[in-house]
């Protein structure tokens, strides 16, 4: 490989990595949920679901988004029609305003309830 080609490849890799890291948790969970490039309306729905959880969850919002996606995948294994967005909404509803707690724990409890 020529020196210039190597520089181009390294630059492209670094650019891709920085763009991927710059995406919001809402964009990331919307992308994996739909397995597509989500529309701005879809990302806005995920952002609206994540926003109140910033005040309610003890975990980082990135961790909450990842847990919601994983919980949605688990629910789908049992034939339930849940995805990351519905899990985020259920979690928000389950935690009263003014309370901070583990959202991952709430998601686990919700899964147990909806799988029965």
C-alpha positions, 0 to 999 in steps of 0.5 A: 500500500502506498503511503498516500493510500494509507493516509487516506484510509487512516483519515477515513477511519478517524472521520467515521469514528468521530462521526459515530461517536458524535451521534446522540443516544436517541439516534443510536437506539433509533438506528438499531431499533429500526435497523435503518437510517432513522428519520428526524421524526423517529429520532425526535420520538426517542429523544422525547422518551429519553429526555425525562429519564435523564432526571429519573435514572441513575445510569448515564443516558447512553446506558439507559438507551442501550438497556432499552434496546436490549430489553426490547430485543428480549421482549421480541424473543418472547413474541411481544411487540416491544421495542426500545421506544416502547420500553423507554416510555414504559420505564418513564411511566413506571418511575414517578417524577422527582425519584431517581433510581436504576432504570435498568432495574425497572426495565428488568421488572417490566420485562418480567411483568409483560412476559407473563 
